[in-house]
Every structure is written in C-alpha cells, then in structure tokens.
C-alpha cells in the first residue's frame, strides 16, 4: 500500500507542476494591440510622464484583465487613423462613431464605449434658452465641418 500511495502522490505532484507551468506560461503571454487615437482630452491622452490616461484607457484596461492585452497608443489625425486601421497599421480605434458608410470598411463592437453629447452655444443676445425649441426657429447654427454630429444631423 505504501508503494502505491507514493506513486500516486508522485503522479499528482507531477501533474500539479505541469499544470502550474502551463498556467504561468499562458498568463505571461501577452499580445500587443496598437490603438489609434486622436487628440481628445479626457478620453485617451498622453501624460507628461509618458503614461496614458482617460476614459478610453480605463475601458481598454478593463478588457485587458480578461485577454491579457497590452497597448501601444498611436496618435494621429482622424483621417490618418482611419487609413491606418484599414491598412492594418493599427488594430483598433475606440472612439469611432458607427455609421452605415463606415460599416462598409470596418467592424464595430456590439457594445459602445459610452455616449457623446453635443452642446449648442448661444450668444447671450440670441434669446435661446435650454429646451427652447421655439426660440431656435429661423436661427443659423454653425457646426464643425465633417464632424459626426454634422453628418448625422444633416442626413
């Protein structure tokens, strides 16, 4: 009996060591993901010490807890970031708004990172107030050319 017990314990210890080595190997393996981003303070921004902070960084770090990714952030213009994604120079963008036109070239996640709101700034003399839709009748509104808000508002 003692010999069988020793053999069983030895086998159990060897199996445990093999499993422990495999688990530590899997955990140590990390994939570097290149994240394209634009100058968007508070979402993804490079700090003076070289680290990155913002809502988008926190979001990506939560994902990394499950898939062991590490990130390399690549800042560029919006147009170049989209081209880099299309050409495989970067792996993801996490602040792209989903449009029918973009769905032709890019894959979008089923879950959003967050919501974005647009604010209307009015001159004090304009008599436009919060939720005053009547007051906005016949007023001229300026928008950023080619912005997501302009594209969705005019379509």
C-alpha positions as CSV (number, residue, x, y, z in Angstrom):
1,X,0.0,0.0,0.0
2,X,2.7,2.4,0.8
3,X,4.4,2.0,-2.6
4,X,1.1,2.7,-4.4
5,X,0.5,5.7,-2.3
6,X,3.9,7.1,-3.0
7,X,3.4,6.5,-6.7
8,X,0.0,8.2,-6.7
9,X,1.4,11.2,-4.7
10,X,4.3,11.5,-7.1
11,X,2.0,11.4,-10.2
12,X,-0.3,14.0,-8.5
13,X,2.7,16.3,-7.8
14,X,4.0,16.0,-11.4
15,X,0.5,16.8,-12.8
16,X,0.2,19.8,-10.5
17,X,3.6,21.1,-11.6
18,X,2.8,20.6,-15.3
19,X,-0.5,22.5,-14.8
20,X,1.2,25.3,-12.8
21,X,3.9,25.7,-15.5
22,X,1.2,25.8,-18.3
23,X,-0.9,28.3,-16.4
24,X,2.0,30.6,-15.7
25,X,3.1,30.4,-19.4
26,X,-0.4,31.3,-20.6
27,X,-0.6,34.2,-18.2
28,X,2.9,35.5,-19.2
29,X,1.9,35.6,-22.9
30,X,0.6,39.0,-23.8
31,X,-0.5,40.4,-27.2
32,X,0.4,44.0,-28.0
33,X,-2.5,45.9,-29.5
34,X,-1.9,49.1,-31.4
35,X,-4.6,51.6,-30.5
36,X,-5.1,54.6,-32.8
37,X,-6.4,57.7,-31.2
38,X,-6.9,61.4,-31.9
39,X,-6.3,64.4,-29.7
40,X,-9.3,64.0,-27.5
41,X,-8.5,65.2,-23.9
42,X,-10.1,63.1,-21.2
43,X,-10.6,60.1,-23.5
44,X,-7.1,59.0,-24.4
45,X,-4.3,61.4,-23.6
46,X,-0.6,61.1,-23.1
47,X,0.6,62.5,-19.8
48,X,3.9,64.3,-19.2
49,X,5.5,61.1,-17.7
50,X,4.7,59.1,-20.9
51,X,1.7,57.2,-19.4
52,X,-1.8,57.3,-20.8
53,X,-4.9,58.3,-19.0
54,X,-8.6,58.9,-19.8
55,X,-11.9,57.1,-20.1
56,X,-10.8,55.1,-23.2
57,X,-7.6,53.9,-21.4
58,X,-9.6,52.8,-18.4
59,X,-12.1,50.9,-20.7
60,X,-9.2,49.2,-22.5
61,X,-7.5,48.3,-19.3
62,X,-10.7,46.6,-18.1
63,X,-10.7,44.5,-21.3
64,X,-7.0,43.6,-20.7
65,X,-7.9,41.9,-17.4
66,X,-9.7,39.2,-19.5
67,X,-7.5,38.8,-22.5
68,X,-4.0,39.9,-21.2
69,X,-3.5,42.5,-23.9
70,X,-1.0,45.3,-23.6
71,X,-1.5,48.5,-25.6
72,X,0.7,50.7,-27.7
73,X,-1.0,54.0,-28.4
74,X,-0.6,55.8,-31.8
75,X,-1.8,59.4,-32.1
76,X,-2.6,60.8,-35.4
77,X,-5.3,62.8,-37.3
78,X,-8.7,61.3,-37.6
79,X,-8.3,60.7,-41.4
80,X,-4.9,59.0,-41.0
81,X,-6.1,56.9,-38.0
82,X,-8.9,55.5,-40.2
83,X,-6.5,54.8,-43.0
84,X,-4.1,53.1,-40.6
85,X,-6.9,50.9,-39.3
86,X,-7.9,50.0,-42.8
87,X,-4.3,49.2,-43.8
88,X,-3.6,47.2,-40.7
89,X,-1.0,49.6,-39.2
90,X,-3.1,49.8,-36.0
91,X,-5.5,47.2,-34.6
92,X,-8.3,49.2,-33.1
93,X,-9.9,52.7,-32.6
94,X,-12.1,53.0,-29.6
95,X,-13.8,56.4,-30.2
96,X,-15.2,55.8,-33.7
97,X,-18.8,56.6,-34.3
98,X,-20.7,53.9,-36.1
99,X,-22.2,55.0,-39.5
100,X,-23.5,53.0,-42.4
101,X,-20.7,54.3,-44.6
102,X,-18.0,53.1,-42.1
103,X,-19.6,49.8,-41.7
104,X,-18.6,49.0,-45.3
105,X,-14.9,49.1,-44.3
106,X,-14.8,48.5,-40.5
107,X,-16.1,46.0,-37.9
108,X,-17.8,47.6,-34.9
109,X,-18.4,46.1,-31.5
110,X,-21.9,45.3,-30.3
111,X,-21.3,47.5,-27.2
112,X,-20.5,51.2,-27.1
113,X,-17.7,52.7,-25.0
114,X,-20.0,55.5,-23.9
115,X,-22.3,58.2,-25.1
116,X,-21.4,61.6,-26.6
117,X,-23.5,64.7,-26.3
118,X,-23.4,67.9,-28.4
119,X,-23.8,71.3,-26.8
120,X,-25.3,74.3,-28.5
121,X,-23.5,77.5,-27.5
122,X,-25.7,80.6,-28.0
123,X,-24.9,84.3,-27.9
124,X,-26.4,86.0,-24.8
125,X,-28.4,88.3,-27.1
126,X,-29.9,85.5,-29.1
127,X,-32.7,84.7,-26.6
128,X,-32.2,80.9,-27.0
129,X,-32.7,79.0,-23.7
130,X,-32.4,75.5,-22.5
131,X,-35.1,73.3,-24.2
132,X,-36.4,76.3,-26.0
133,X,-37.1,74.8,-29.4
134,X,-39.4,77.7,-30.4
135,X,-36.6,80.1,-29.8
136,X,-34.3,78.3,-32.2
137,X,-36.7,78.8,-35.1
138,X,-35.1,80.6,-38.0
139,X,-31.7,80.8,-36.3
140,X,-28.4,80.0,-38.0
141,X,-26.4,77.1,-36.5
142,X,-22.7,76.6,-37.1
143,X,-21.2,73.1,-36.9
144,X,-17.7,71.6,-37.3
145,X,-17.3,70.6,-41.0
146,X,-17.3,66.8,-41.5
147,X,-18.0,66.2,-37.7
148,X,-20.0,63.1,-36.8
149,X,-22.7,65.4,-35.4
150,X,-23.0,67.3,-38.7
151,X,-23.1,64.1,-40.7
152,X,-25.9,62.6,-38.6
153,X,-27.8,65.8,-38.2
154,X,-27.9,66.7,-41.9
155,X,-28.8,63.1,-43.0
